[in-house]
Amino acid sequence: MLIRNIILIPMLAIMLAGTAWAEAKQDFNLTNRTGYVIDKVFVSPTHQESWESDVLGRDTLSDGETVAIHFSRSNKSCNWDLMVVYDDGEKAIWEGIDLCTVSSITIRWNKSTGVTSAAFD
């Protein structure tokens, strides 16, 4: 009986750790390659009426920098919208990002077209 309990306890710990990881799989790294400073970053579940709090976690995100965005383990939604606000007040928005499959987002601004784009990995 003791040997069986010794085997079951570590197996239970592994299962619980896997569950906790699965519940926070929306975490991602955001890299700024726009040439400008990002002042705020917002993420909210797709189709939500309003943006949630700024999740930047620090004052600004300069060009070339990366920040890790962490989600509460209780968040289970996979589809999220992302909005960045530059230090001049301009905004860029992406909708319907599957953060259960995306672990990094790199945003770029194309000077010749004036378009801000995002690459999802």
BADREN-19626 format. One record per residue: residue in three letters; chain; x, y, z of N, C-alpha, C, O in turn. Coordinates in nm, 4 decimals. Each point is the difference from the previous one (the first is absolute). Example, Ala and Ser with C-alpha at 12.3 -4.5 7.8 and 13.67 -1.06 7.14 Angstrom:
BEGIN
PT; aa; ch; n.c1; n.c2; n.c3; ca.c1; ca.c2; ca.c3; c.c1; c.c2; c.c3; o.c1; o.c2; o.c3
PT; ALA; A; 1.3190; -0.5690; 0.7800; -0.0890; 0.1190; 0.0000; 0.0900; 0.1200; 0.0000; 0.1036; -0.0019; 0.0665 .
PT; SER; A; -0.1386; 0.1069; -0.1385; 0.0820; 0.1190; 0.0060; -0.0770; 0.1090; 0.0730; 0.0509; 0.1108; 0.0169 .
//
This chain:
BEGIN
PT; aa; ch; n.c1; n.c2; n.c3; ca.c1; ca.c2; ca.c3; c.c1; c.c2; c.c3; o.c1; o.c2; o.c3
PT; MET; A; 0.0826; -0.1196; 0.0000; -0.0826; 0.1196; 0.0000; 0.0866; 0.1254; 0.0000; -0.0306; 0.0957; -0.0711 .
PT; LEU; A; 0.1378; -0.0945; 0.1492; 0.0889; 0.1151; 0.0073; 0.0655; 0.0274; -0.1344; 0.0104; 0.1156; -0.0409 .
PT; ILE; A; 0.0343; -0.2202; -0.0288; 0.0643; 0.0173; -0.1306; -0.0997; 0.0583; -0.0996; 0.0352; 0.0877; -0.0789 .
PT; ARG; A; -0.1568; -0.1349; 0.0819; -0.1022; 0.0521; -0.0914; -0.0240; 0.1489; 0.0241; -0.0137; 0.0753; -0.0965 .
PT; ASN; A; 0.0081; -0.0304; 0.2219; -0.0181; 0.1415; 0.0322; 0.1195; 0.0833; -0.0442; -0.0164; 0.1130; -0.0460 .
PT; ILE; A; 0.1349; -0.1677; 0.0595; 0.1207; 0.0722; -0.0414; -0.0027; 0.0248; -0.1513; 0.0461; 0.1045; -0.0458 .
PT; ILE; A; -0.0984; -0.1972; -0.0303; -0.0087; 0.0167; -0.1445; -0.1139; 0.0951; -0.0370; 0.0160; 0.0823; -0.0902 .
PT; LEU; A; -0.1298; -0.0920; 0.1575; -0.1162; 0.0815; -0.0340; 0.0186; 0.1480; 0.0310; -0.0484; 0.0845; -0.0753 .
PT; ILE; A; 0.1161; -0.0513; 0.1827; 0.0168; 0.1407; 0.0384; 0.0789; 0.0779; -0.1056; -0.0451; 0.1071; -0.0405 .
PT; PRO; A; 0.1608; -0.1555; -0.0060; 0.0692; 0.0742; -0.1062; -0.0813; 0.0087; -0.1292; 0.0053; 0.1015; -0.0694 .
PT; MET; A; -0.0801; -0.2067; 0.0366; -0.0823; 0.0037; -0.1209; -0.1083; 0.1070; 0.0126; -0.0284; 0.0704; -0.0970 .
PT; LEU; A; -0.0316; -0.0574; 0.2139; -0.1018; 0.1017; 0.0235; 0.0611; 0.1397; -0.0117; -0.0618; 0.0896; -0.0574 .
PT; ALA; A; 0.1799; -0.0706; 0.1100; 0.0679; 0.1301; -0.0085; 0.0276; 0.0372; -0.1454; -0.0163; 0.1160; -0.0377 .
PT; ILE; A; 0.0574; -0.2114; -0.0435; 0.0268; 0.0257; -0.1415; -0.1295; 0.0378; -0.0721; -0.0012; 0.0919; -0.0818 .
PT; MET; A; -0.1071; -0.1626; 0.1120; -0.1285; 0.0298; -0.0636; -0.0485; 0.1396; 0.0371; -0.0497; 0.0725; -0.0862 .
PT; LEU; A; 0.0631; -0.0332; 0.2126; -0.0439; 0.1316; 0.0434; 0.0850; 0.1099; -0.0622; -0.0526; 0.1043; -0.0386 .
PT; ALA; A; 0.1817; -0.1260; 0.0285; 0.0876; 0.0993; -0.0630; -0.0372; 0.0169; -0.1466; -0.0008; 0.1122; -0.0507 .
PT; GLY; A; -0.0298; -0.2211; -0.0177; -0.0415; 0.0078; -0.1397; -0.1294; 0.0768; -0.0157; -0.0156; 0.0753; -0.0962 .
PT; THR; A; -0.0774; -0.0924; 0.1884; -0.1265; 0.0725; -0.0043; 0.0238; 0.1485; 0.0207; -0.0583; 0.0809; -0.0722 .
PT; ALA; A; 0.1404; -0.0422; 0.1666; 0.0296; 0.1420; 0.0246; 0.0653; 0.0620; -0.1221; -0.0315; 0.1135; -0.0359 .
PT; TRP; A; 0.1215; -0.1857; -0.0283; 0.0640; 0.0534; -0.1204; -0.1026; 0.0206; -0.1104; 0.0012; 0.1024; -0.0684 .
PT; ALA; A; -0.0898; -0.1994; 0.0510; -0.0981; 0.0088; -0.1077; -0.0935; 0.1183; 0.0198; -0.0480; 0.0567; -0.0981 .
PT; GLU; A; 0.0214; -0.0188; 0.2199; -0.0924; 0.1094; 0.0258; 0.0614; 0.1364; -0.0267; -0.0734; 0.0986; -0.0076 .
PT; ALA; A; 0.2043; -0.0891; -0.0070; 0.0654; 0.1293; -0.0238; 0.0777; -0.0014; -0.1303; 0.1003; 0.0701; -0.0128 .
PT; LYS; A; -0.1448; -0.1482; -0.0835; 0.0759; -0.0118; -0.1235; -0.0123; 0.1207; -0.0912; 0.0570; 0.0008; -0.1092 .
PT; GLN; A; -0.1304; 0.1014; 0.1518; -0.0121; 0.1209; -0.0806; 0.1189; 0.0948; 0.0192; 0.0103; 0.0992; -0.0723 .
PT; ASP; A; 0.0783; -0.1263; 0.1660; 0.1179; 0.0846; 0.0200; 0.0768; 0.0136; -0.1316; 0.0097; -0.0954; -0.0771 .
PT; PHE; A; 0.0449; 0.2153; 0.0522; 0.0768; 0.0200; -0.1222; 0.1036; 0.1099; 0.0201; -0.0095; 0.0800; 0.0932 .
PT; ASN; A; 0.1082; -0.0773; -0.1817; 0.1001; 0.1064; -0.0036; -0.0368; 0.0966; -0.1108; -0.0324; -0.0411; -0.1114 .
PT; LEU; A; 0.0377; 0.1698; 0.1425; -0.0292; 0.1046; -0.0975; 0.1293; 0.0748; -0.0297; 0.0646; 0.0522; 0.0909 .
PT; THR; A; -0.0269; -0.0474; -0.2191; 0.1213; 0.0694; -0.0424; -0.0382; 0.1201; -0.0853; -0.0802; -0.0104; -0.0928 .
PT; ASN; A; 0.1391; 0.1239; 0.1262; -0.0252; 0.1250; -0.0705; 0.1115; 0.0241; -0.1019; 0.1148; 0.0238; 0.0376 .
PT; ARG; A; -0.1484; -0.0298; -0.1648; 0.0942; 0.0293; -0.1093; -0.0575; 0.1110; -0.0890; 0.0201; 0.0000; -0.1214 .
PT; THR; A; -0.0910; 0.0935; 0.1829; -0.0678; 0.1048; -0.0774; 0.0850; 0.1233; -0.0246; -0.0282; 0.0785; -0.0905 .
PT; GLY; A; 0.1318; -0.0617; 0.1707; 0.0781; 0.1233; -0.0089; -0.0532; 0.1067; 0.0945; 0.0541; 0.1104; 0.0055 .
PT; TYR; A; -0.1590; -0.1422; 0.0685; -0.0641; 0.0958; 0.0917; -0.0172; -0.0617; 0.1382; 0.0112; -0.1214; 0.0167 .
PT; VAL; A; -0.0383; 0.2057; 0.0815; -0.0213; -0.0446; 0.1374; -0.1473; -0.0338; 0.0198; -0.0879; 0.0777; -0.0374 .
PT; ILE; A; 0.0615; -0.1939; 0.0963; -0.1362; -0.0405; 0.0352; -0.0232; 0.0395; 0.1449; 0.0783; -0.0337; 0.0888 .
PT; ASP; A; -0.1875; 0.1057; -0.0669; -0.0333; 0.0504; 0.1326; -0.0907; -0.0957; 0.0777; 0.0142; -0.0144; 0.1214 .
PT; LYS; A; -0.1087; -0.0518; -0.1923; -0.0966; -0.0886; 0.0661; -0.0284; -0.1205; -0.0883; 0.0079; 0.0069; -0.1226 .
PT; VAL; A; -0.0415; -0.1192; 0.1892; -0.0387; -0.1227; -0.0693; -0.1260; -0.0524; 0.0679; -0.0053; -0.0130; 0.1223 .
PT; PHE; A; -0.0958; -0.0170; -0.2033; -0.1260; -0.0531; 0.0513; -0.0319; -0.1312; -0.0695; 0.0193; -0.0129; -0.1209 .
PT; VAL; A; -0.0677; -0.0839; 0.1962; -0.0529; -0.1231; -0.0569; -0.1363; -0.0242; 0.0636; -0.0194; 0.0227; 0.1194 .
PT; SER; A; -0.0738; -0.0690; -0.2008; -0.1320; -0.0336; 0.0530; -0.0571; -0.1131; -0.0830; 0.0342; -0.0151; -0.1173 .
PT; PRO; A; -0.1213; -0.0645; 0.1779; -0.0611; -0.1080; -0.0776; -0.0707; 0.0565; -0.1233; -0.0628; 0.1056; 0.0067 .
PT; THR; A; 0.0735; -0.1760; -0.1179; -0.0660; 0.0415; -0.1232; -0.1491; 0.0172; 0.0253; -0.0604; -0.0780; 0.0736 .
PT; HIS; A; 0.0022; 0.1784; -0.1338; -0.1424; 0.0341; 0.0097; -0.0377; 0.0637; 0.1333; -0.1185; 0.0199; 0.0268 .
PT; GLN; A; 0.2162; 0.0122; 0.0567; -0.0320; 0.0718; 0.1240; -0.0210; 0.1468; -0.0354; 0.0665; 0.0523; -0.0894 .
PT; GLU; A; -0.1560; 0.0130; 0.1571; -0.0371; 0.1377; -0.0311; 0.1074; 0.1029; 0.0355; 0.0078; 0.1050; -0.0638 .
PT; SER; A; 0.0750; -0.1334; 0.1644; 0.0996; 0.0995; 0.0420; 0.1364; -0.0660; 0.0210; 0.0111; -0.1209; 0.0204 .
PT; TRP; A; 0.0915; 0.2049; -0.0262; 0.1364; -0.0477; 0.0267; 0.0184; -0.0122; 0.1502; -0.0597; 0.0752; 0.0770 .
PT; GLU; A; 0.1427; -0.1704; -0.0356; 0.0306; -0.0151; 0.1409; 0.1164; 0.0932; 0.0343; 0.0317; 0.0901; -0.0777 .
PT; SER; A; 0.0311; -0.1105; 0.1909; 0.1101; 0.0858; 0.0456; 0.1241; -0.0152; -0.0870; 0.0190; -0.1016; -0.0668 .
PT; ASP; A; 0.0647; 0.2046; 0.0692; 0.1302; -0.0023; -0.0665; 0.0816; -0.1140; 0.0593; 0.0188; -0.0055; 0.1216 .
PT; VAL; A; 0.0302; -0.0860; -0.2059; 0.0749; -0.1165; 0.0476; 0.1493; 0.0109; -0.0255; 0.0732; -0.0979; 0.0142 .
PT; LEU; A; -0.0280; 0.2164; -0.0517; 0.1416; 0.0157; -0.0333; 0.0896; -0.0381; 0.1170; 0.1055; -0.0600; -0.0202 .
PT; GLY; A; -0.1457; 0.0935; 0.1413; 0.0780; -0.0412; 0.1155; 0.1200; 0.0884; 0.0294; 0.0741; -0.0258; 0.0948 .
PT; ARG; A; -0.0543; 0.1283; -0.1737; 0.1060; 0.0982; 0.0238; -0.0398; 0.1274; -0.0728; -0.1060; 0.0053; -0.0625 .
PT; ASP; A; 0.1892; 0.0963; 0.0700; -0.0379; 0.1295; -0.0559; -0.0193; -0.0017; -0.1511; -0.1056; 0.0402; -0.0489 .
PT; THR; A; 0.2053; -0.0856; -0.0256; -0.0064; 0.0005; -0.1462; 0.0745; -0.1210; -0.0562; 0.0749; -0.0678; 0.0704 .
PT; LEU; A; -0.0979; 0.0428; -0.1995; 0.0722; -0.1043; -0.0726; 0.0686; 0.0666; -0.1188; -0.0644; 0.0331; -0.0996 .
PT; SER; A; 0.1935; -0.0141; 0.1111; 0.0769; 0.0670; -0.1050; 0.0186; -0.0905; -0.1205; -0.0178; -0.1215; 0.0089 .
PT; ASP; A; 0.0539; 0.1819; -0.1221; 0.0275; -0.0760; -0.1204; 0.1105; -0.1012; 0.0277; 0.1018; 0.0334; 0.0606 .
PT; GLY; A; -0.1222; -0.1569; -0.1049; 0.0995; -0.1058; 0.0196; -0.0164; -0.0774; 0.1289; 0.0657; -0.1025; 0.0180 .
PT; GLU; A; -0.1503; 0.1475; 0.0715; -0.0190; -0.0685; 0.1275; -0.1123; -0.1030; -0.0085; -0.0882; 0.0077; -0.0856 .
PT; THR; A; 0.0946; -0.1051; 0.1778; -0.1008; -0.1048; 0.0128; -0.0501; -0.0015; 0.1428; 0.0771; 0.0183; 0.0942 .
PT; VAL; A; -0.2078; -0.0404; -0.0785; -0.0594; -0.0117; 0.1327; -0.0827; -0.1283; 0.0037; -0.0639; -0.0359; -0.0989 .
PT; ALA; A; 0.0651; -0.0329; 0.2126; -0.0811; -0.1199; 0.0203; -0.1353; 0.0419; 0.0564; -0.0070; 0.0700; 0.1010 .
PT; ILE; A; -0.0998; -0.1129; -0.1665; -0.1362; 0.0280; 0.0447; -0.0537; -0.1278; 0.0641; -0.0054; -0.1049; -0.0642 .
PT; HIS; A; -0.0343; 0.1145; 0.1909; -0.0483; -0.1168; 0.0744; -0.1488; 0.0121; 0.0281; -0.0504; 0.1082; 0.0300 .
PT; PHE; A; -0.0185; -0.2200; -0.0402; -0.1428; -0.0076; 0.0269; -0.0262; -0.0716; 0.1309; 0.0808; -0.0811; 0.0452 .
PT; SER; A; -0.1937; 0.1116; 0.0149; -0.0466; -0.0717; 0.1182; -0.0265; -0.1442; -0.0398; -0.0470; -0.0270; -0.1105 .
PT; ARG; A; 0.0768; -0.0638; 0.1994; -0.0218; -0.1413; -0.0291; -0.1480; -0.0334; -0.0180; -0.0323; -0.1049; -0.0556 .
PT; SER; A; -0.0574; 0.1907; 0.1008; -0.1423; -0.0287; -0.0141; -0.0537; 0.0376; -0.1382; -0.1106; -0.0404; -0.0360 .
PT; ASN; A; 0.1866; 0.1164; -0.0411; -0.0439; 0.0352; -0.1359; 0.0095; -0.1218; -0.0901; 0.1062; -0.0612; -0.0112 .
PT; LYS; A; -0.2166; 0.0259; -0.0529; -0.0010; -0.1188; -0.0853; -0.0265; 0.0317; -0.1457; 0.0133; -0.0877; -0.0853 .
PT; SER; A; -0.0506; 0.2118; 0.0545; -0.0293; 0.0380; -0.1376; 0.1275; -0.0026; -0.0832; 0.1068; 0.0377; 0.0481 .
PT; CYS; A; -0.1180; -0.0819; -0.1719; 0.1161; -0.0025; -0.0896; 0.0045; 0.1209; -0.0925; 0.1089; 0.0441; -0.0370 .
PT; ASN; A; -0.2233; 0.0104; -0.0013; -0.0041; 0.1090; -0.0981; -0.0015; 0.1360; 0.0686; -0.0893; 0.0312; 0.0788 .
PT; TRP; A; 0.1912; 0.0491; -0.1110; 0.0199; 0.1295; 0.0645; 0.0252; 0.1076; -0.1038; 0.0463; -0.0277; -0.1107 .
PT; ASP; A; -0.0775; 0.1511; 0.1483; 0.0335; 0.1169; -0.0802; 0.1157; 0.0719; 0.0676; 0.0128; -0.0034; 0.1224 .
PT; LEU; A; 0.0708; 0.0681; -0.2014; 0.1179; 0.0704; 0.0501; -0.0029; 0.1434; -0.0516; -0.0241; 0.0243; -0.1183 .
PT; MET; A; 0.0489; 0.0702; 0.2085; 0.0127; 0.1397; -0.0401; 0.1268; 0.0559; 0.0630; 0.0236; -0.0162; 0.1198 .
PT; VAL; A; 0.0580; 0.0824; -0.2021; 0.1154; 0.0733; 0.0522; -0.0256; 0.1480; -0.0233; -0.0569; 0.0404; -0.1013 .
PT; VAL; A; 0.1007; 0.0393; 0.1982; -0.0130; 0.1454; -0.0087; 0.1409; 0.0576; 0.0070; 0.0732; -0.0232; 0.0962 .
PT; TYR; A; -0.0364; 0.0986; -0.1996; 0.1327; 0.0606; -0.0051; 0.0047; 0.1244; 0.0877; -0.1041; 0.0516; 0.0406 .
PT; ASP; A; 0.2234; -0.0038; -0.0115; 0.0144; 0.1159; 0.0888; -0.0572; 0.1284; -0.0598; -0.0153; 0.0988; 0.0719 .
PT; ASP; A; -0.0168; -0.0974; -0.2026; -0.0644; 0.1171; -0.0614; -0.1526; -0.0156; -0.0053; -0.0689; 0.0865; -0.0541 .
PT; GLY; A; 0.0150; -0.1977; 0.1106; -0.1436; -0.0231; 0.0048; -0.0558; -0.0829; -0.1144; -0.1154; -0.0424; 0.0060 .
PT; GLU; A; 0.1945; 0.0181; -0.1106; -0.0450; -0.0849; -0.1110; -0.0198; -0.1428; 0.0495; 0.0672; -0.0435; 0.0935 .
PT; LYS; A; -0.1604; -0.0302; -0.1569; -0.0324; -0.1357; 0.0428; 0.0094; -0.0970; -0.1169; -0.0156; 0.0379; -0.1161 .
PT; ALA; A; 0.0417; -0.1643; 0.1497; -0.0069; -0.1100; -0.0965; -0.0739; -0.1139; 0.0685; 0.0246; -0.0297; 0.1169 .
PT; ILE; A; -0.1164; -0.0346; -0.1911; -0.0846; -0.1044; 0.0585; 0.0020; -0.1245; -0.0886; -0.0047; 0.0094; -0.1227 .
PT; TRP; A; 0.0118; -0.1254; 0.1865; -0.0129; -0.1291; -0.0669; -0.1089; -0.0765; 0.0722; -0.0064; 0.0022; 0.1230 .
PT; GLU; A; -0.0797; -0.0700; -0.1983; -0.1134; -0.0706; 0.0587; 0.0090; -0.1499; -0.0250; 0.0539; -0.0447; -0.1012 .
PT; GLY; A; -0.1082; -0.0320; 0.1960; -0.0137; -0.1442; -0.0171; 0.1300; -0.0777; -0.0005; 0.0131; -0.0963; -0.0755 .
PT; ILE; A; 0.0827; 0.1350; 0.1570; 0.1280; -0.0713; 0.0077; -0.0195; -0.1225; 0.0887; -0.0485; 0.0123; 0.1125 .
PT; ASP; A; 0.0855; -0.1295; -0.1616; -0.0107; -0.1231; 0.0779; 0.1235; -0.0130; 0.0898; 0.1021; -0.0553; -0.0408 .
PT; LEU; A; -0.1129; 0.1067; 0.1626; 0.1150; -0.0007; 0.0911; 0.0272; -0.1374; 0.0604; 0.0973; -0.0161; 0.0736 .
PT; CYS; A; -0.1802; -0.0821; -0.1028; 0.0298; -0.1368; 0.0422; 0.1025; -0.0643; -0.0933; 0.0610; -0.1010; 0.0349 .
PT; THR; A; -0.0421; 0.1593; -0.1533; 0.0986; -0.0533; -0.0948; 0.1125; 0.0986; -0.0287; 0.1018; -0.0383; -0.0576 .
PT; VAL; A; -0.1181; 0.1639; 0.0965; 0.1015; 0.1035; -0.0247; 0.0800; 0.0235; 0.1274; -0.0580; 0.0215; 0.1065 .
PT; SER; A; 0.1897; -0.0253; -0.1162; 0.0831; 0.0252; 0.1177; 0.0810; 0.1290; -0.0118; 0.0557; 0.0481; 0.0988 .
PT; SER; A; -0.0493; 0.0075; -0.2193; 0.0683; 0.1282; -0.0149; -0.0646; 0.0808; -0.1123; -0.0449; -0.0539; -0.1011 .
PT; ILE; A; 0.0420; 0.1851; 0.1229; -0.0540; 0.0936; -0.0986; 0.1047; 0.1084; -0.0219; 0.0473; 0.0620; 0.0953 .
PT; THR; A; -0.0119; -0.0398; -0.2203; 0.0934; 0.1071; -0.0349; -0.0751; 0.0999; -0.0869; -0.0567; -0.0361; -0.1031 .
PT; ILE; A; 0.0570; 0.1624; 0.1458; -0.0681; 0.1017; -0.0792; 0.1028; 0.0898; -0.0687; 0.1052; 0.0328; 0.0550 .
PT; ARG; A; -0.1406; 0.0054; -0.1781; 0.0868; 0.0835; -0.0837; -0.0831; 0.1081; -0.0666; -0.1183; -0.0188; -0.0283 .
PT; TRP; A; 0.1818; 0.1315; 0.0040; -0.0637; 0.1080; -0.0751; 0.0761; 0.0179; -0.1293; 0.1223; 0.0138; 0.0009 .
PT; ASN; A; -0.1940; -0.0139; -0.1128; 0.0599; 0.0173; -0.1317; -0.0094; 0.1473; -0.0374; -0.1090; 0.0515; -0.0253 .
PT; LYS; A; 0.2218; 0.0150; 0.0218; 0.0036; 0.1435; -0.0273; -0.0557; 0.0347; -0.1383; -0.0676; 0.1018; -0.0153 .
PT; SER; A; 0.0947; -0.1837; -0.0838; -0.0443; 0.0324; -0.1363; -0.1511; -0.0164; -0.0188; -0.0597; 0.0719; -0.0801 .
PT; THR; A; -0.0032; -0.1653; 0.1527; -0.1446; -0.0199; -0.0145; -0.0797; 0.0625; 0.1140; -0.1206; 0.0213; -0.0123 .
PT; GLY; A; 0.1886; 0.0082; 0.1235; -0.0685; 0.0544; 0.1172; -0.0833; -0.1033; 0.0736; -0.0900; 0.0361; 0.0758 .
PT; VAL; A; 0.1185; -0.1638; -0.0967; -0.0780; -0.1082; 0.0607; 0.0786; -0.0671; 0.1111; 0.1185; -0.0300; -0.0151 .
PT; THR; A; -0.1864; 0.0068; 0.1276; 0.0585; -0.0774; 0.1089; -0.0468; -0.1424; -0.0145; -0.1201; -0.0249; -0.0110 .
PT; SER; A; 0.2134; -0.0704; 0.0108; -0.0341; -0.1403; -0.0169; 0.0498; -0.0810; 0.1195; 0.0824; 0.0468; 0.0785 .
PT; ALA; A; -0.1341; -0.1695; -0.0663; 0.0409; -0.0879; 0.1084; 0.0321; -0.1373; -0.0565; -0.0697; -0.0502; -0.0882 .
PT; ALA; A; 0.1762; -0.0097; 0.1400; 0.0359; -0.1377; -0.0332; -0.0246; -0.0836; 0.1233; 0.0415; 0.0364; 0.1100 .
PT; PHE; A; -0.1098; -0.1496; -0.1283; -0.0383; -0.0869; 0.1120; 0.0763; -0.1312; -0.0099; -0.0055; -0.0683; -0.1023 .
PT; ASP; A; 0.0767; 0.0335; 0.2091; 0.0746; -0.1273; 0.0053; -0.0460; -0.0806; 0.1201; 0.0498; -0.1102; 0.0231 .
//
